[in-house]
Amino acid sequence: MAARGAASRKRRVTRAVATFLDALGLPPEARRHPQVAATPRRVAEAFLGEMVDGYGSDPAAILADGVSRARGDLVAVTGIDFHAVCPHHLLPYRGVAHVAYVPAGRVVGFGQLARLVDCFAHRLVIEEELARNVAEALMRHLGARGAACLLDAEQLCLTVRGARRRSARAHAQCFRGQLESDRGLRARFLQLVATSSSSSRHGTRGEPKR
């Protein structure tokens, strides 16, 4: 049943993209070009399989498989690559996410934090909401005492249209719980982010820190 539903959805998206291309008023020779003929199918596959597949992911399930641990110190993963789609113009954006939390009895694997970012990034979402969704999911579903998410991304809405500032980077951040109230703890996380960003600029990547 699920397979039939996915196939039907793909067919509907393929037809919709074909209609969109027709509505753009492309010259007939451009619309019939071999590189464009299969575009509706490719766009459907890309959006359903890689761009908005996050709607099928459950943050609670991603964070469910944890390990019990007494109240612990800061856990952080920096430099998580991500991509998302802006809901305003359906243009993609990409960048890196930096995620941290303060355990309150349970910790999860670093890979689960990356999956959590993808869960929310692979939707139609603005950067500010993405940062907030990640931090709040750690508070709600992991029971963290504090959580944070910082994003640094290239927004095509800013770089290829509108203002067209090709070197601009957009930043969003969200702090919750102890990472919002404890200035020293927040400063430690921000230092990890700064170290990671500096390492990336110089061609190296820092190791995730616990």
N, C-alpha and C positions, 0 to 999 in steps of 0.2 A: 504493500500500500504506500509506504513512504517513498519507494523508488518510483512508483507511478506518479505520485504527487510532485516529486522533484523533476521528473521528465516533463510533466505538464507545465510546471513553472518555467522551465527553461524554454519551452516552445513559446510561451506567452511573452517572455522577455525578448526572445529573438524576433518575434513579429513586431513588438513595440519598437525595438531599435531600428528595424528595417523601415517602419513608418516614420521614425524620427529622421533617418537619412533622406528619405524621400521628401520630407517636409522642409529640409534645408535648401532644397532647390539646386542640388548639385547638377552640373551639366550631365547629360545622359552618358557621355563617354566616361566620365568620372565615376558615375554610379555603377556602370557595368565593368569597371576595371577589375582584373582578377584579384588585386589586393584588397578590393572593397567588397567583392561579392560575398565573401564569407565573414565579413565584419560583424553583422548582427549575431551570428552564432558565437564568435570569439568574445564579443562584449558580454553576452549572456553568461558564458562560462567564467569569464573573469570576475564579473560582479557577484554572481551567485556562489562561486567557489573560493574567492579570495578577497573580495572587497566588502561585502555585506554579509558574510557567513557568520559573523559574530552574534547575530540574532538567535542562532541555534545553539549558542553556548550558554551555560548556566554558571555564573560566578560562584554560587554556593557549592556546586558540584566540583568545580576546579579547586576550591579551598577545603573540600571535605576530607581529603586524605592527608592528614597532618600527623605530627608526632608530639605526644605529650611532653611538656617540659615546664619546669618551674618558671616563675616570672623571670624573664631574661632581659638582656641588653639589646641595644639597637641591632636590627637586621636590615641590610640594605643591598640592593642590586642596582648598579648604575650601567648606563649605556645600552639599554634594551632597544634594539631597532624596532620601529613600528611604522605602519602606514595606515591611513584612514581616508575617509571621503567626507568632504565638507558638504553639509546639507543644503547650503545656499546655492551653489552652482554645480554640484556633483563633480567637483574637481578633487583629485587626490592630493594629499599632503603626506609628508613622511619626515621622520626625525628620530630622536632617541628619547626614551623615558627613563627616569630615575625613580626608583620605588623603595620605600622603607616602612618598617613597622616596628613597634615595641611589643613583644609577645606578652600574653597574659595567661600562659598555661599551654599553648600549642604553637608549633612552628610548622611551616610547609617548605617544600623544596624550592630552590631558586627557579627551577623551570616552571613551577606553578605560578610564580609571580609574572614571568614572561607570558604565560598563557592567559593570565588574568588581564594583562594589558591588551592582548590581541582580542579577547572576548569583547571588550568595549570599543577598541579601535576599529574593528571590522564591522562598523555600523555607520549610519549617517550621523556624524557627531562633530560638534565644534570642539576645539582644543580644550577650552575651559571646562566643558562638561566631561570630557574624557579624563582629565586629571581628577576631577571631583568623584567620578564614578569609581575609579580605581581605589582612591583613598577610602571612600566610604564603604566599599565592598570589604576591605580588610578589617574595618571596624565592625561591620555587621556580621560577616560570615566567618571571620577568623577570631573575632572577639579581641582584637588587638587593643592595647591600652593607648596606642597612638599610631597614626599612619600618615604617609605623605606620598605625593606623586608630583614630580616636576617633568615638564615636557619642553623640548627644544626642537622646533620643526620648521621646515620650509613649506610655506603655504602658497600653493599655485594661485589661489585667489589674489594673493598680494604680489607674486613675482611675475606672472604672465598675463594678468589682466588688471584692470583698475589702476592702482598706483604704479604697477610695473617696476617695483624696486627689487631688482634681481638678486641682490645680496642680502635682503632682509631675512631675519629669522624671527619667528613668533615664539613666545614663551608663555606657559601657563603653569600654575602651581596650586596645590591644595594641601593644607595641613589640617589634621584632625587630632583630637585628644591631646596626649602629652607632647606630640610633635608640634602642636599649635601653642600650647601653654608654656612649655619648658624651652626657654630661649637657648640654653646651653645644649640641649639635645638637638634642637633644630640646627644650631650652628655646626655641630658635629656632622650631621647629614649633609648640610650645604658644603662643608669642606670635602667630603667624599665626592660630591658631585663635581666640585671644582677640580679635584685631582683627576677624576675620570676624564673630564673635558680637556684638561691640559694634556693628558696622556694621548688622547685621540688626536689632538692637533699635531702632536709630535710623532705620530705613527705607531704608538703603542697603546695597549689597552690594559688598564689596571684590573686586578683580580677582584671579584666580588668580595665584600667584606661582611663578616658577621660581628 
